[in-house]
């Protein structure tokens, strides 16, 4: 007869660790309020799992007396369970003691315990959480086989014998995984049976790139991952569905991305043309694009921000028409700079029918050309990927100035030919150009269509943001999805 709480805990620990049968380990506890029946089995993945039935004493009383048959009926597995432990944790009550004696008489080989005040439920929870792993845990990952073909693999997280609190560092690379996100599936490997069994399968939406994480063992069947940007959610798809979603070949690593955003900082006074709030509206739409690209598949994103206003036709203008607010900075710094730009007073519109868009094109081309001349290292590529992809997004209202006088339009004072600058950007620097125009496509100037190669995205239309990002070449490759992470050396 067990009479100490520590001894009861040790007995539960030994019973669980030695139990390997598919039939349940039975633990019955006669408490002050109820008769609690705990059935525990060991799953294929080695994790102890159980159910509890709690019956208050009032449900076992007949004619104001505790009914023996009712007590025995509440423990239907009493005779066929291979291991039984009977406990009474309220030894000053007649009903718990009586029920304990009746059950012990039916299973003379059962371990018995009378420990007043103990909580079998809590002891079971503690013992299971602290049990060492009987099978090793592996994270399902993808690796590249021959010719870029994806192949499932297992990254060892915790070997047999690992205990709660153990941690393991790992480095993963995530590819575009679609709306459902990247799946973190943990499998248990049984060396005795040579089988794999699922432990957990959860998902999270991650921007493609490398992640340095740590896995924490929180108990058998419970694994936490530290370093992720949010919580893991339950994954409903089966392993077969996820495997079927793998691409035929792994794509080359996505090139680094450079997004140049040029915002017209001048506002028309006419409400029909956007009014004084036009600059804030442009900034808001550019912010959406930056956030969309930053959350997308392009690693190492850098952002440049340019503000442009109006040409001055004075002999000695005090300010240039183009202000490079920042160049090749982080998305967070670019978003902060956007907020500061929105807080500035709008620049007077100057010429009502044209803006120095041509000077923006020339400025971007000159900076990219200077980088080529200075032979700035572009960083490591992978499997033939281009080292960097640059895109230019224009957000404004007025079209560029022509290089020569045109009816109703003044020429660029610097003599810049916007069409020539555009050719240099698109064909020589391989820059993709997109635009967000204040006016709808049907009312925008034809120059915008020529600059973007199509009608510019209407600023008022927010339903096609992903289309714009795709046209800039900064979205995910169509149909390419890798649902599992790719393991890399830590």
N, C-alpha and C positions, 0 to 999 in steps of 0.2 A: 504494500500500500504506500503510495507516494503521499507525503504530507508537507512538503516544502515547495514554494513557488519555483525556486531554481531547479529543483529536481524535476518538477513537472515540465518546465521549459526544455530541459535536456532530454527528457523522454519524448517530447513532441519532435524535437530536432532529430533524434535518432530514428524515430518512426518514419518521418518524411524522407530522410536521406536514404533509408534502406528500402523504401517502398518503390517498386518498379512495375508492379502488376497493373493491368488495365482495370482491374476491379478496384473499388474505392478503398482508401484508408478511412476508417470511420472513427470520429471523435465525438463523443456525446458529453454534453456539459449540463448538469442540473444546477441552474443558477437560482437566485432569489426570486426572479420574476417569471422564468420560463424554462422549458426544456429545449436546449439548442442542439441540433444535429448537424455536424459538419462532415461532408463527404469530399475527399480529396483524391484526385487521380493525377498521374503524371502524363502529360501530353507527349505526342511524338517528338516535339522539339525539346523535351526534357524539362519543361516548365511545370511545377506543381500548380494545379488549378482546382478550385473547389466551389461548392455551393453550400448554403446554410439554410436550414429550416428552423424557425423559431416558433414554438407553441407556448402561449401563456398557460399557467397552471389552471386558470379558469376554464380553459378548453379541454382539460383532462379530468374534470371533476364530474362525478355522477352521484346524485343523492347526497350532495355536500361532502363527499369523500373522494379522495384521489382514486381513480379507476385504474387498476393494474393493467387490464387488457388495452385500455386507451393509451397508456404509456408505451406498452410494447408495440402497438400498431404504429406509433409515431416513428419507430426505428425499424423499417421493413428490411433493411440490409444487415440487421444485427447478426444473423446466422451465416450469411455467405461472404461477408467482408473478410479478407484474409488477415487484416490487422485491425484490432479494435482497442480504443482507449476510452475508458469511462471515468468521468471526473464529476465531482460534486464541489462547487465553489461557494456554497452557502450552507455551511455545516450546522448552523443553528436553526435551520428550518426543517420541519417534519416532512413536508412534501419532497424537497430535493433529496433528502436522505433516503426516503422510502423508494422513490423512483430509481435512485442509484443502486440500491440493494436488489430491486426486482430485475434490473438490466444485468447486473453482475451475476445473478443466479442463472440467467439464460446463457451467458458466455463466460464460463469459469476461467477460460484461458486469457481473458482480456486483462490488460494492465488497468489498474484502478488508482484513482487519486482523490484525496479529500484535502483540498487546500482552500481554506476560507479566504474570500476576498480576491482571489486570482481572477484574471480575465482570459479565458481560453481563446476568445476571438482575437484579442490583442497579441497574445503569445504566438498564435498561428501566423498572424500577419508579420510579426518580427522574424520568426524562424524562417519563413519562406523568403523574405526579403534578403536575409543574410546567408542563404544557402549558396555554396559555390556552384558554378556552372558545371553541369555534367556533360554538356556538349559545347563545342566552340561556336562562336558567333562570327558570321562573315557578312559584309555589306555587298550587295549585288552591284557590280560595276561593269563597264564596257571597256574592252581593250581592242586595239587594232590588230587584226590578223593580217594575212597576206593580202596585198593589193587594196588595202584600205577597208577590207571587209570587217564589220563589227562582230565581236565575239563576247559573250557573257563570261564574266570572271567573278571571283570572290576575293574581297579584300578583308584579311583577318582583322577583326576588331578585338575580340577577347578569347583567349584559349581556355581549354578546360581547366577548372579550378579558380577562375577569376571570381572576384567577390564584389559586392556592392561598394561603390566609390572608386573602383578602378577606372582609369582614363587612358585613352589612346589618341595620339595626334594623327591627323591624316590630311592630305592635300588632294582636292578633287577639282576636276575641270568639268564645267557644265556647258552643254551645247543648247541651242534652242529646243525647248521641250513642248511648246504649244500651250494652250490655255490651261491645261490640267497641271502643268508644272513638272518638275523633276521628282522622280520617285526614289525614296530611301527605303529599300527593302532589305531587311536583315533576315538571314537564314541561319539555322542551327545545323551543324554537321555532326552526325553520330559516327564515330570511328568504328564502333562495334557493328552497326548495321550497314554502314557505308551509304547512308541516306541523308538527304537535305530536307529540312522541314521549315516552313515559314514561321518566323517569330513575330515580325511586325512589318507593315507596309504602309508608309505614309508619304505625303507629297507636299511640295512647296514651290511656288513660282519664284524662280531665280533668274536674274540677268545672266546671260552667258559670260563665262570667265572662270578664273581660278579662285578657289575658296580654301582657306586654311581653317580647319575645324578640329574640334576634339569631341570624341565620343565618350560618354559616361555610362557606366553600368549602374543602373539604379535598382538592380535586383533581377532575378530570373525573368526573362521576357520583357524587361523594361530598359530601354536604351534612350538616352538623351543626346542631342547633338548641339554643341555650343559653337557660336560663331555664325549662325544663320540669321538673316535679317528679320525673321518672323517665325511663328509657330508652324509646326508640321501638322497637316490635316490628314484625316483618314482617306486612304486610297481605295476606291471601290472596284477598280478594274482588276481583273485576274492577271496572274503572271503570264498566262498564255496570250492575253490581249496585249500586254506590254511588250512581250517579245516580238509579236507580230508587227508592232509599230516601229521596230528598228529599221533604219534605212538600209539599202543594199550596200552602200559604202559610206564611210565617214568622210565628211567634206573637209577640205583644207581649213586650217584655222582661219577664222574671220580676220580681215585686216583691221588694224587700228583705224579709228574714225576721227576726222576733224570736221566739225560743223561750224561754219562761219555764218553768223546771223547779222544782217544789216537792217536796221530799223530806221524808217523815216521819222525824224524827231520834230518835224514841222507839222502844224495842224492848220487846216482850213477853218475859217470862221463860219462858213456856211454849214448849217446843220445837215443839209442834204448831202454834204461831202464828208460827213463824219464829225464835224465840229471840233471843239477843243478837246474832247475826250478821245479823239482818234488815236493819239500816241499811246495812251494807257491800254486801249483795246488791242493795238498792235503788239505791245509788250506782253499782254496776257496770252495772245495766240502764239507768240514766239516761245514763251515759257512752256506752253503745252508741248510744243515740238521738242524742246530740249529735254523735258522730262520723259517724253515718249522714247526718244533715242537713248537716253541714259539708262532706261529700264530694258533696252533691247539687246540684241545679240552682238553688238560691236564693243569689244574690250578696249580699254585705254582711251575712252572718249575724251577729246579735248574740244573746247568751245572758244571761239573768238566772237567778240561783239563789236559792231561798228554802228555808230549813229551818224546819220547824214541829214542835212537840212536843205539849204538853198544856196545857189550861186550868188555871189555879190558882183555886181558889174561896176563897182567903184574902182578907181585907179589903184588904190592900195587897201584892199579889204583887210579888216582886222582879224577875221577868223576864216579858216579853210572850210570848205563844204563837207569834209569827211573827217570824223573823229573816231580813231581806233581806240575804243574804250579799254579793251584787253585783247591779248592775242595768245591763243593756245593755252588756255587756262582750264581749270577743272569745271565740271558742270555746276558745282555748288557756288563757286566764285562768279560764274557767269550769271546765275540766277540772282545773286546778290546785286551784281552790277545792273541787271535788268530792273530791279526794284528801284535802284538809285536813278536810273534813266527815267522811269515813270514819274518819279518825284520832281524831276526838273521842270521848270516852266517851258512850255512848247516854244520852239524856235519860230520866229515870224515866217510865214510861208514864202515870201519873196515872189518869184515868178509863179503864177497860179497854175500853169499848165505843164510844168516840167520840173524835175528834181535832178540832182547830180548823181543819178544812178550809174551813169557812164564812168564817173570818177571812182565810185565804189568798185566797179568791175576792174578798173585799171589798178586800184590800190591792192586788191586781193591778188591779182596776177603778178604784180611787182613783188609782193612779199613771198609768194610761192616760188617765183623765179630766183629770188635772193637766197632762199633756202637751198635750192638746187645748186646754185653757184658756190655756196659755202660748204657744200657736201656734208650737210648735217646728217649724222647717223639717224636712220629711221627706225632703228630697233630690229630685233630678230623677227624674221618671218618664219613661216612654217609650210613645208611641202608646196612651195611655189606660190604662196599667197602674196598679193600685192602688199607692200609694207604699210601703206596708209591710204585711206580713201577720204577725199575731201569733198564736201558739199557746201554750196552757198545758198542760203535762204534769204530772200529779200521780202521785207514787209513794209508796204507803203501804199501810196495813192497815185502819185504823179509818175509818168513815164520818164525816160532819160531825155536829156537835151540832145539834139542832133549836132553833128560836127560842123554844120554850115547853116546859114540862115534859112529858115523855113517859115512859110506863112503862119503866123500865130505863135511861133516858137523861137526863142533866142538860142543861138548856138552855145556850146560849152566854151567858157572863156579860155580853158586850157587846150581847146582843140581836140579833145579826146573823142574818138569815134567809138561809140558804144558797141557797134556790131563787130568791129575789129577786136576790141577788148574781149568781147564774148567768145569769139573764135579762138583767141589765145587761151582763154580759161578752159573751154570745153574740150578743144582738140589737142592742145599742147600740154595743159596741166591736168587734163582728164577730170575736171571738176563737174559735178552734176549741179544744176541750178534749178531751184524752185522758187515760187513766189506766193505770198499771201497778199492779195489786193483788197483795199477797202471796198471797192465796188464789186458787184456780181460779175461773173464772167461775161455776161451779155453786154455790160456797159463799160468794161475796162478797155484801156487803150490797146490797140493791136500790138504795140511794142512788147507788152507783157507776154503775149503768146509766143512771140519770136524769141524772147529771152529764155523762156522755160521750155520751148519746143512743143508747147500745148497751151490750152487756156489756163491762166493762173488760178490757183485755188481761191474761191471767194472767201473773204474774211468772215462773212457772216455764217458760212456753212461749216459747222464743227463736226459733221458726221463723217468726214473723209480724212481725218488726221492721219490714220495709218496708211492711207493711199499716198499722201504727200510724203511721208517718211520713206515709203517703199520707192517712190520715184527719185528721191534723193540718194537711193542706194544704201540707206542706213537701216532698213528693216530686215527681218529674218528672210532667209532664202525660202521661197515658196515650197511648201510640202516637206521641208527637211526638219525632222524631229528626232531627238535622241532622248528617250524617257528616263534613262539611268545615267548617273554620273560616270565620269571617266577618271580612273585613279591615276595619280602621278606621284613620283617620288617626293617625300616630305623634305 
